[in-house]
Amino acid sequence: MGGNQTWITEVTLLGFQVDSALEFFLFGLFSLFYTLTLLGNAVILGLICLDSRLHTPMYFFLSYLAIIDISYASNSVPKMLADLVSPKRIMSFVPCIMQTFLYLAFAHTECLILVVMSYDRYVAICHPLHYTFIMSWRVCSVSAITSWVLSFLLALIHLVLFLRLPFCRPHEINHFFCEILSVLKLPCADTRLNQAVIFAASMLVLVGPLGLVLLSYARILAAILRTRSGEGRGKAFSTCSSHLCVVGLFFGSAIVMYMAPTSRHPEEQQKILSLFYSLFNPMLNPLIYSLRNAQVKAAFHRVLQKNRTV
């Protein structure tokens, strides 16, 4: 093995193996989705920055979620779009590894941010009198920074374990970006340790956080059902249902991808599920929050009226 081992300089991304007409159709469709992703999350960020009524912990974390979604989509989608209209789908090895690292870091961060957002809703509904004390700006800042630091450290562990492996196989990745499970097929050595770490990380950042989210919402549901005010109950349901939609889409696709048994066509399954991560979820998140959140819609109208008066 030592004689055949060489350091990779570039890899080939096989991407979507379809005919050219369908590739151009996918290019147009995914370009539209990517544009909506950038526009929708930018609008959410702009509204939160411009409207002082949205300067609350809930929208503080929502702004972080928008930043993560923009970063997440921009990490893989532009390369995917370029490959759809290019016959050469070559990528240098170092940018490929950086893409894997950032993909893992952003995914882990979103998991942790969603947990913090569910705790924020739990405190707001179940302990409203102590909300400003429990969810102080210091607590919010520490929670956000901790989520970023832990996520990047965990992604760094995956990266270090991968780079220690020898590479001597054809340098082809059957994916549209450098996703960790597909990249792990490049080495010509035993990758069971890497697979075990991925599974352990999935338990840590998927199953654990999902359990905390479900526990938070079980208590929220019990508190809502005890509420006598129909208006207050409807407002609480509206706010929490938006968050639950995002949680269901994100954790559901992640658990199927990294913890479910392998299908007969694992590569194609990974590509479809990765589209949920890279494109569909970041595009749907701002739509879910804006269409189902009265405060966001009201802030949007206030900003429009302010611009008209100016």
N, C-alpha and C positions, 0 to 999 in steps of 0.2 A: 504493500500500500504506500509505503514511503516513497518508492520510486515513481509511482504514478501520480502522486499528489501535486497539484499545482494551485496557485492562488488565482482565484477568479478575478478577471478584470471587467467582464460584462456578462449579462444574462439576457436571455430572449424570453419575452413575455408572449405566450401564445394567445392570450386574450380570448375573445369570442370567436370561435372557429365556425363562421357562417359565410355565406356568399357575399360578394361586394355590394349588391343592391341593399341587402339587409344591414350591412355595416353602415352605409350612408344614412339609412333610416334610423338606426340606433344612435348614430352621431347627432342627428338633429333632435331626437327625443331626449337624449341624455344632456345635450347642451341646454335645452329648455329647462330641464329639471335642475341643472346646476345653476342656471341664471336665477330661477325662482328661489333656490336655496340661499344664494348670496343676497338677493334682494329682500326676501322675507326676514332673514336673521338680521340684516342691516337695519330694516325698519324697526324691528323689536329693540335693537340697541339704541337707535336714534330716539324712539319714543321714551325709553327709560331715562336717557340722558337729558332730554328736553323738558319732560313733564315732572315737576317736583312731587306731584302726588304719587308717582311711582317709585320714589326713593325710599323703598321699604325693603326689609330682608328678602321677602318673596321675590321681588323683581331684581334685587341684587343677584340672587342665584340664577334667575332666568336670564340675566345678561351674560353670566358666565356660561350658561348652557348655549346661548347663541354664539358666543366666541368659540366654544368647543366645536359646534356644528360647522361653522365656517372653516375652521382649521382642519377638521376631520375630512370634509368634502374636498378641500383644496389640496390635501395631501395625496389623493389618489385619482380624482376625477380628471384633472387636466391631462395627465399622462394617458389615461384610458381614452379620452377623446382624440388625442393626437395619434394613438395607435390604431384607432378605428379607420383613419383616412391615410395611414402610412403603411407601405408594404414592409418596411423594416421596423421591427418592434424590439429594438435593442435598448438596453438600459445599463449604464455603468453599475458596477457592483456596490460601490460606496453609497450612491444615492438610493439604490435598492434597499440596502440595510437601514439607511436613515428613514426610508419610507416605512419599513417594518417597525422600527423603533417608535416613530411618531404615531403610527396606527395604533399600537398597543397602548402608548401613553394616553392618547386622547380617549380611547375606549375605556380604559380604567378610570380616567378622570370623570367621564360622564356617568359611569356607574356610581361613583361616590357622591357626585353632585346631586344625582337623583335621590339618593338616600337622605342627604341633608335637606333637600327640598321637601321630602315627605315628613321629616321631623319638624320642619318649620310649620307645615300645615297642621301637624298634630298639636304643637304648642299653641298655634293661633286659635284652634277650635276647642281644644280641651282645657287649655289654661290661658284664656284671653287676658285675664287681669295681670298675669305675670309675663306676658309676651314680650314687652319691651325690655324687661330685665333679663329674661332667659336668652332671647335672640338679640342681644346687643350688637352694635356694629363691630365690636372687638371679637365677639364669638363668630360672627359671620365671616370676618376677614381671616381669622385663624382657621376656620373650617375650610374655606376655599383654598388657602395656601397649603394646608395639610393635604388636601385632596390632590393638588398638583404635584407636590413633592413625593408623596407615597406612590402615585401612579408612575412618575418618571423613574423612580428607583426600581419599581417592579419591572417596568419595561427594560431597564438597563440590565437586570438579572437575565432576562430572556436573551438579550443581545450578547452578553458575555458568554453564556452557555452555548450559543450558536456559533460564535466566532472561534471557539476552541476546536471545532470539528474540522476534519480534512475534507477537501473537495476534489473529486476525481471523476465525476459523472458528467454527462452532457448538461450544459448549463441552460436548461430550459425550464421555465416555470409555467405550469398550466393554469394561468390566472391572468386577470387584467391589471393586477398590481402585486407588489411583493408582500402578500399575506403570509403570516407566520407558518401556518400548516403547509402551505405550498412551498415555501422557501426551505422548510425542513426536509424536503425530498432531494435537495441538492447534495448534501454530504454523503460520502460513501462509508459511513461509520454508524455505530449503534446510536440511535437518537431516543432511546427509551427514557433517559434522564430528562431530556427536553420535553418529551410528551408528558412525563409525570409532573414536571414543573408547570406546564400549561394547564393540566387538569387541576393541580392544587391552586393555581392562580384563579382558575374559573370558579372553584369553590369559594375562594376568598372574596373575589370582586363581583361574582354573580349570585351564587346561592345565598351567601351571607347577607349581602345588601338586599336581595329580594325578600329574604325572610324579615329583615327589619322594616322594609317598606310595607309588607303585608301586615305586620304587627301594628305599625303606625295607623294604617287605614282601617284595621279592625277596630281599634279604639276610637278612631274618628267616626266610623259608622255608628258605633254605639252612642257616641256623644250627639251625633246628628239626630238619631232616632229619639233621643230624650228631649230634643229641642221642641218647644211648643209653637214657636213662631214659624209660620209657613214661609215667610220671606227669608228669614235667617237660614232655614233648612235648605231652601232652593239655592241661595247664594253659596252655601258651603258645598252642596253637591256640584254646582257649576264649576267652582274653583278646583275641587279635588278630582272631578272626572277628567279634566284636562290633563292633570298630572298623571293619572292612572292610564290614560291613553298612551302617553309617551313612554311610561314605564313598561306597559304591556308590549309595545312594539319593539323597544330596545332589548329588554331582558329576554323576551320570547325568542327573537331571532338569534340572540347570542347563545342561549342555552341549547337550542337546536343545533347550532353550528359546532360548539365546542364540547358538548356533553352528551348529545344524543348518539345512538349507535350509527356507524357509518352506513350510508346507503349504497346501492349498487353503482351509482355514478357520483362518487364523493366530490370530484373536481367540479362538476356542473352544479352540484348542490352548494358548494362553497362559493361559487361565483354569484349565484342568485342571492344567497343570504348576505354576501358581502355588499351587494347592491343596496340592501336594506340599510346596512351600516353607513356606507359611503355616500349614498345619494337620497334614498327615500326618507329615512328617518330625519336627517338634517333639513330636508325640504318640508316635511309634514309638521315638525315641531312648532315652527312659528305660526303655521296655519291653524293648528289645534289650539294654541294659546290665544291667538288673536280672535278667531271665530267664536270661541267658547268662553271668552273672558270679557265681561262687561267693562272692567276698568281699562283694559287695553283699547277696546273700541272707543270708549269715551275719550281717552287720551289722544287717540288718532284724530277724532273730530275736533278736539281743542287745538291741536297743532295746525290742522287745516284752516280753522277759523282764524287763528292768529296770523297765519301767512296771508290770508285774504285781506285782513285789516291792514297789514303792513303794505 
